Amino acid sequence: MPISISRNPLRMKYLLTMNRYWTVFLLVVTIGCGSPPPPPPPVVLPKDTIRVEPGPIDADAPEEFTTAESGLKYRIRRKSDGKKPTPADLVRVHYRGQFDDGTIFDSSYGRTGSAAMLPLNAVVKGWAEGLQLIGEGGMIELEIPPELGYGAAGFSSIPPNSTLHFLVELLEVKPSVDVQQPLEVKPQ
């Protein structure tokens, strides 16, 4: 027997109402009887985590500075077994630079909170030397004499013959791309 749709308005209203009830009932049963939703995935912060202040210092970090043959004074504030940079590498760092009187002249913490990516062969000699002493995840405090910094010329807001003080966290080491070597493009 073929199914016929009634043209009776009351019957149509009844069928539509029943259809809605069954839809809601099935939805409630389906949702209510299902397993609970899985927990959200853990939040993984990128290596370029935004920071306002430096990270923790090792409890056994030395209080005395070590003086290198070059005249650079340093103390390792956080040890790390991570990859150490070479002069040709790029480094992602958080840092704060201060003068002898404690005035901050530059900081990746306060300016934007984002880490800086720098080629190690393009920074002052004291920075390049000091960062090669720690690995990824390490922190070092540097006291850079003028001859390893900006010297008698100074630079921008840094007066001539300034001793520079830096606290630097090494977040990542990346090999540098040699811009003088042409990149080889392989057809696909």
C-alpha positions in Angstrom: 0.0 0.0 0.0 1.5 3.3 -1.0 2.2 5.9 1.7 0.1 9.0 1.2 0.6 12.3 2.8 -2.5 13.6 4.3 -3.7 17.0 3.4 -5.4 17.3 6.8 -3.7 20.3 8.5 -4.2 18.8 12.0 -2.6 15.5 10.9 0.3 17.4 9.3 0.9 19.4 12.5 0.8 16.2 14.5 3.4 14.5 12.2 5.7 17.5 12.3 5.5 17.7 16.1 6.2 14.0 16.5 9.1 14.2 14.0 10.6 17.0 16.1 10.2 15.0 19.4 11.8 11.9 17.8 14.7 14.1 16.5 15.3 15.7 19.8 15.0 12.3 21.6 17.5 10.6 19.3 19.9 13.6 19.6 19.8 13.5 23.4 20.3 9.7 23.5 23.1 9.9 21.0 24.9 12.7 22.7 24.1 11.7 26.3 25.2 8.1 25.8 28.4 8.8 24.0 31.8 8.7 25.6 33.0 11.9 27.1 35.1 14.1 24.7 38.8 13.5 24.8 40.9 16.0 26.8 42.4 18.8 24.8 45.9 18.3 23.6 48.6 19.8 25.9 49.7 23.2 25.0 53.2 23.2 23.4 54.9 26.5 23.5 57.2 27.3 20.6 60.9 27.8 21.3 60.3 31.5 20.7 58.2 31.8 23.8 57.3 35.3 24.7 58.9 36.3 28.0 58.8 39.4 30.1 61.6 38.3 32.4 64.6 35.9 32.2 64.1 32.3 33.0 65.5 30.5 36.2 69.1 30.5 37.2 70.7 27.2 38.4 70.9 27.0 42.2 74.6 26.2 42.0 75.5 28.9 39.5 78.7 30.7 40.3 78.6 34.2 41.8 82.2 35.0 40.6 83.0 36.0 37.1 85.6 34.0 35.1 88.0 36.1 32.9 88.9 34.8 29.5 92.3 35.5 27.8 90.5 38.0 25.6 89.4 40.1 28.6 85.8 38.9 28.4 84.3 38.3 31.9 81.5 35.7 32.1 79.5 33.5 34.5 77.3 30.7 33.3 74.0 31.1 35.1 72.3 28.0 33.6 74.2 25.0 32.4 73.0 23.1 29.3 74.1 20.0 27.4 72.4 21.4 24.3 74.0 22.2 21.0 76.7 24.9 21.2 76.9 27.5 18.4 79.9 28.0 16.1 80.7 31.5 14.7 78.9 30.6 11.5 75.6 29.7 13.2 72.4 31.7 13.7 71.2 31.9 17.4 67.8 32.6 18.8 68.2 34.4 22.1 66.6 36.4 24.8 68.8 39.1 26.2 69.1 42.2 28.3 71.9 44.7 27.8 72.9 47.2 30.5 75.6 49.8 31.2 77.8 49.9 34.3 75.2 52.0 36.1 72.4 49.4 35.5 70.6 51.4 32.8 69.1 49.0 30.3 70.0 50.0 26.7 68.4 47.0 24.9 66.3 44.0 25.8 64.3 41.4 24.0 62.3 40.9 27.2 60.9 44.4 27.6 60.7 45.5 24.0 58.4 42.9 22.5 58.9 39.8 24.6 59.9 37.9 21.5 63.3 36.3 21.1 65.8 37.6 18.6 67.4 35.6 15.8 71.0 36.8 15.1 73.9 35.5 13.1 76.7 34.9 15.6 79.3 36.4 13.2 77.5 39.7 13.1 77.4 40.6 16.8 80.2 42.2 18.9 83.2 39.9 19.6 82.3 39.5 23.3 78.9 38.2 22.5 80.2 35.7 19.9 82.9 34.5 22.3 80.5 34.2 25.2 77.7 32.4 23.5 80.0 29.6 22.3 80.5 28.7 25.9 76.9 27.5 26.5 74.5 25.2 24.7 70.8 25.5 23.8 68.8 26.1 26.9 71.8 27.7 28.7 72.1 31.2 30.2 75.2 33.3 30.5 76.0 36.7 32.0 78.7 38.7 30.1 80.8 41.7 31.0 82.2 42.9 27.7 85.1 45.4 27.8 85.1 48.1 25.1 87.6 46.4 22.9 85.3 43.4 22.6 82.2 45.6 22.3 81.8 48.8 20.3 85.2 50.3 21.2 86.1 53.9 20.8 83.5 54.5 18.1 80.4 53.5 20.2 77.2 52.7 18.4 73.8 54.4 18.4 72.9 55.0 22.0 76.0 53.2 23.3 78.7 55.8 24.2 82.3 55.3 23.2 84.5 53.0 25.4 81.5 51.5 27.2 81.7 48.3 29.2 78.6 46.3 28.3 76.7 43.9 30.6 74.5 41.2 29.1 72.3 38.4 30.4 71.7 36.0 27.5 69.5 32.9 27.2 70.4 30.7 24.3 67.1 29.2 23.0 68.1 27.7 19.7 71.1 27.2 17.4 70.6 26.9 13.6 73.2 26.5 10.9 73.6 29.6 8.9 72.9 29.7 5.2 75.9 30.9 3.3 74.5 33.6 1.1 77.5 33.6 -1.2 76.9 30.0 -2.3 74.1 29.7 -4.8 71.2 27.5 -3.7 70.7 24.4 -5.8 67.2 24.1 -7.1 66.1 20.6 -8.1 63.2 20.3 -10.6 60.2 18.4 -9.3 
